[in-house]
Amino acid sequence: MRVSGWRERGGNGIRNIGYARRLVRSVRICILSERPFPDPGTDTEQLVRTASALLHEGAEIELVIPADPAHWLEGRRARAQRIARYYGVPDDLPVRGLPALPRPGGLAEMTRGELLFGSAQAASFLAAALAWIGWSRPDVVHVRTPASLGTAILTRRPAVYDTYRVDVPVALRPLVRRAAFVVAHSALAASSIVGVGVPAERVRVVRNGWEPASMEPRLERGEARALLGLGSSRLVALYAGHCRPDKGADELIEVAALRPEIDFVLVGAAPDDLARLAWRSAGLPNVKVWPRVPPGEVPVWLYAADVLLIPTPRARPGDPAPRTVLPIKTYQYMVAGRAILAPRTADIEEVLEDGHTACLFSPLDAGDAARRLGELGSSPELRARIARAALEESQAHTFRERARRLIEIYRASAVAH
């Protein structure tokens, strides 16, 4: 379901983010990605929100992305507006599209044959990026993927590698060691990066965050449910995110079977996920699964919930151990002003405290998750207390704060080059 017009009540909240008075024009930053934009991938959303925050902190940035043949002639303004509408950010983002081969669909929907075209697009784009960066000579290149990191290194410009990884593949380690700085999303990830040979002085923990304008206007539960057509008058536990098996969505179906008195809403399913989860939830009238929505429309779903859910991710379906990625949704959940249920993993515990800003359950244990959810469901006072504490803590985790820390890193990178 697309929620059109829900932001109009917020007035000019999105557009009235003025530039910082103190401009930082001394460092020019190229933010490089071979991924298509817009795209449901969280990495593209994170880059767009980071770029927007950097711009509004006064940084001189340019987001450099592929332009498939359908958009080769698209103007910069039109490209920025198209991306802004999807991600729910201001439409003043400097975006440069470099010509690339076509890539059908998003990564999650690609067949094996389409993956070949995706690789061809990435290769054609990165070849163009190599030439562009060599000509424009930015002071720093900010990247998130190994392919973009390799391209930045080939240009001999300082590369800042932005990553959540706690399991750096052997083949990627030589590239990571050549980055000017590695920006880790958690202390756990930073420790892993240092463990593969990157000097500690070149590793920084800079967590993700939330974008204030994207959460406006704030809605009461009833208002949000009315906008979405959710008729439930019962307690609603909601998950917003990718619904692939490795993301833990199936775990939530197990929890729902143990908590029939609570309605479960899962938002973000690709077509294959919809079919799988429909089969998994057959016979469970308290489960509703919705397809993907653009990131800019996610907040209204969060406001419709009583409890927001983070399932346990795994590296692969069936793995006996949880994967630690500190999902970006953690911060958006905190600011939504709703209680949070999340797994007790090392990265999550860096941000959320059990009994204070969330209820944490034993990872991969649906029974324990159902028990903790029952505690939240039976106590409006507990839900309200956790929601207030999470909202208060969220103020330290904005993308603007992230941008300020990144600017310091960019300056250090440029000076060291």
N, C-alpha and C positions, 0 to 999 in steps of 0.2 A: 504494500500500500504506500503510495506517495502522499505525503502530507504537504499540500500546497498552502502557502500563505500563513503558516503558523507563526512565522517570525515577524510579520508586519506589526503585531502588537508591541514589538520591542522598539518601534520607532527607528531611529538611525543608529542603533547600538552597534551594528556591524560596520557601518561606514564611518562612524565618528571616532576612529582610533587615530589620533593625530600623530604625526612624526615626532620622535623625541627631539627636544630642543638641542641636545648635545649630539651633533652628528659625528659619525665615526667613518669619515670618508678616506682615511689613510690606508685601509686595506680593502681590496676588491676581491669578492668571494664568488666563485663559480660553484653552484650546487648542481652536481651532475648525476643523472640517472638514466639508464637505458630502458627502464620500465615505461609502458604506455601510461599516459595521463589523459583523463582521469581513469582510475582503475580501482577495483575493490580492495586491492592489497593494502594492508596496514602500512607497509613501508612507504607507499606513495603519499598516504595521508600524513604520515609523520614528517616527511620531507617538505610537503606543502605548508604545514603548520609551522615548522621550524623556519622556513624561508620567510613566511609572512611576519613572524615575530621578529626575525632579524631585521627585516625592512623597517618595521615600526620602532625598532630601537636605533634607527639611524644608520644601519650598515648598508654598504653598497654591494648588493647581491644581484645575481642573475641565476634563475633556475633554467638549466639547459636540458632539454628532453627531446625524445624523438617526435618527428612530425611525419605521419604516414602520408601517402600520396593525396588522400582526401583533404589533408590540411596543409599541404605545401604552400598554398597561396593565402592561407589564413593570416590576418594581421595580428600583431602582438596584442593589441587591445582585445580583439575578439577571442584570442586564445586564453588570455588572462581571465576574461569574463566566464568563459566556458568552464575553466578549471575551478574558479571561485564559486560558481553556482553549485558544483558537485560537492565540494569539500566544506562549503559554508564559511569561507574566509573573505576578507576584503578583496575587491577586484583590481587592486593596483599592483599586483605582483608582477615584477619584470620576468617574463617567460620568453625564452628563445627556443623555437622549434627547429631542429636540424633535420634535413631530409633523410628519411629512412624507408626501407622496404615495408610493405604492409604487414600487419600482424593481426590475424583474425581473433576476435574475442579476447577475454581475459585469461590469465594463466590457469585458473582453476577449471575453465571449461575446455581447455585445449585437448585435442586428441594427440596421439603420438606424431601423426603427420603434421599437425598444426604447430607442434613444438618446434619442428624444423624451421617453419616460417618465422616463429618467434625468435629463434636463434639468428636467423638471417637478418631480421630487423635489428636486433641488438648489435650484430657485427657491423652492419652498414652504418648505424647511428654512431657507434663508437669510433669508426674510422673518420666520420665527419667531425666528431668531437675532438679527436686527436689533432686534426688540422685547425679547428676553431680555437682551441685552447693554446696551441702553438702560436697562433697569430695574435689573439687578444691578450695573452699572457696575464691571467689573473694572479693575484698574490697568493691565493690559496684555493684549492679544489676540495670541496666537501663531498664525500661519497658514502654510500651505504652498501654497495654490492662489490663482490670480488672483481667483477669485470670492469666496473667503473674505477675501482682502486688501481687495477693494473694499467688502465688508460691514463689515469692521472700521473702515475709513476713514470710512464713512458714520456710524458710531456716535460718531465723534470721540474714540475711545479710542486710545491709542498702539498701533500695530501693529508686531509683529516678524515679518518675512517670512523664512521658512526655505526656502532654495532651493539646488538643484544647478546651475541654469541658467548656461550660458556663452553662450547665444544669446538674449538677452531680446528678444521680439517688440516691434516698434515700438508696437503698441497697448497693451502692458503697461507700457511705460516710465513714463508719467505716474503710474500707480499705485505703481510701485516707488519712484519719487522721493518719494512722500508717506509711505512707511513710516518709523517712528521709527528703526528699525535694520533692516538686512538681514543675515541670518546665512547666509553662503556655506559650502558643504560643502568647498570647495577654494580654494586661492589663485588658481587659474585662474578660477574662477567669481567670486571677489571682484574680480579685475581687470576682468572683463567688466561687473560691476555698476557699478563706478566709471566705466567707460568710457561708460555711458549716462546719466551725470549725477548719480549719487548721491554726495554728499560722502564722501570716504574715511573721515572720522571716524565716519560712521554705517554703516560696513560692517565686519563682523567675520568672520574665518574660524573656524568652529566645526565641526570634522569630526564625522561619525557615529562609531559605535563598536560594541561588542558588550556583551551583557548577561551578566555572570558566571553568574547563576543558570540562564540558559537553556542553558548548555553542560554542566550537570551531570545525571547522573554522566558522567565521562569514560570512554570505552570503548576497548578495544583493537580493532584491525582485525577480528580473527576474531570477537570478540563481536558487533560491529556487523553484520558480514555474516551471522552466524547469525540475528540478530533480523530482518534484512530478507529473509532467504531468498536472499541472493546467494551462489551456490555457487562463484564464481570463486576459483581459487587463483593466478591470474595477477595482474600489476600492474593496478590499477584507477585510471583517470583519470576524475574525476567533476566534473560541472557541476551546481550547484543554483541554479535561478532560472527566470525567464520564458524561454520558448523561441520567442518570436515571431521572425520573420526579422530585425527591426531589432536584436534583442539579440545576434545573432551565433551562434546555435545551429547554423545551417547550416555555418558555418566549421568547427565541431568535427567535423561529418561528413566534411568534406574531410581534416581531420587524421587522423581514424580510418582513412580509406582508405590513408593513408601509413604508418600504424603498426599493422599487423594483429596484432602480438605483444602489444598492450596492449588491455585491455577498457575501453570507454568507456561511462559511465553518465550519462545526462542526466535530471535530475529536475526536474519543474515544467511539463510540457507541458499546455496546454489541449487540448480535443478536436481543434480544427483543426490545432494543432501536431503532435499525435500522428500524424494522417494524413499530413501533409506530411513529417515526419521519417522515418516508416516508408517512404515512397516514396523519400526521398533516401538512406536507408541500406540499401535492398534490396541483397542480395548481400554485406552486411558483417556477418558473424556476431559481430563484436567490438563491436557497438553495441546498447545497450539503452536505450529511452526510456520513462520512467515519468511518470505524470500528476502533477499538483500534490499537494503535501502541505501541511498547515498549517505555518506558520513554527515552531511549537513542536516539530515533529518533524524539522526539517531537520538538527539536529546529529548525530543518529545516522547519517544518510547521510554526512555529512562524515567521521565517524570510520571509516567503511567504506572510505575511499579511501586510495590511496598518493599521488596527486597531485590537487590541486584546480585546476580550470580556470576562467579568466575569458576568454571570447572577446572579439572586437572589436565593440562596438556601433556602429550607424550611425544617423543621423537618420532615414533611410528605406532600405528594402532596395535594394541596388544602388548606393547612394551611393559615390563613389570615395574619400571621406575618413572616418576614424573619428569617432565621437561621443564626447565626453569628459563622463562623468557621475560618475566615481569611485564605483562601485557599493558599496552598503552591505555586500554579501557579502565585500568585501575584508577587513574587520575580523574577521568571523566565520571566514573561512578562516585568518587569521593565528593565531587562538587555538586552532584545531582541532588544531594540532600536526602538520600535513601540509605537504609541499612545494607550492608554488604556481607555476602557469604563467599569465602574464598579458601583455597587449599593452603595448608601450612607448609609452604616451601620456603627455602632460604631467601629467594629474591623477594617474594611477596612480603615476608616478615621484615624486610628493610623499610617498607613503606606503611604496612598495615599492622596494627597491634591488636592481638586477640582480646576481645572484651572491651576494647576502647574505640577503635575505628572500624572494626569488623568482627565477625564471628568466623574463626578459622577451623577447618576440619582436617582430618588426616587425609593426605592425598590418596586418590584412587580408592577411597572407602565411601561408597554410596550410603552405607548405613550410618556412618558418623556424620556425613553431610546432611542426611535427613534428620538426624537427631538435633544437630545445631540449628537447622532451619526450623525445626519444631519449637526450639527455644525462642527464636525470633518471632515466629508466628503467634505464639501464645502470650507475648508480652509487648504491647504497644509502647510501653515505657522504655524497654530495652532497644527497640527499633529506633525510637526517637533519640535516645541518648547516643547511640552509635552513629546515627546520621548526623547529629550536630557535631560530634567530635571529628568525623571524617571531613565534613564541610570546613571546619576550622583549620584542620591540618592541610587541606587542599590549597590554601592560599600560598603555601610555600612551593607549590609545584605547578607554576604556570609556564607556558611556552615563552613568555617574555623573560622570565627568570632564566630559563634555559638559554635564550638568545644572549643574554648578558654574559653568561659564563663562556659561551662559544666564542664571543667576540674577543675575550681575553686569550683564548687558545689560538684563534686566528692570528692575532698580533704576535704571539710568541712564535708561531710557525713561520710567519713572514720574516721576523727578525733573525731567526735561526738559519734561514735559507741562504 
